């Protein structure tokens, strides 16, 4: 099963996920990312322009999920 890494990027800096999670496919990784964003959104409301980046085992960025769309924050 492939391992996916969920890095938090704030425009300049990256907080890298060093452990990752084994998931069946990219769709499962996307669902995990969306759930994580929903869970952390309130905690990171003042952090600026941040994204959750999904990377594969080689470090290649596969998908990026923004915490806030269009500058509006909930």
C-alpha positions, 0 to 999 in steps of 0.5 A: 500500500502506498504511503502519503505524506501531509505537509503544511505549507504557509507560502514560504515554509513547509512543516513536513510530515515525517511519518506519513500514512499508508492509504490505498490510493490518492482518492483516500489520501484526498479524503484524509486531507479534506478531513484534516483541513476541516479539523485544523481550520479553526486552530490555524485561522490566523496563520495566513495563506496555508495549504495541506500538501499531499506528497508521495514517498518520493517527495513529489507533490500530488495535490494541494488542499487550501485551508481557506478558499478565496480569502474567506475564513469560516 
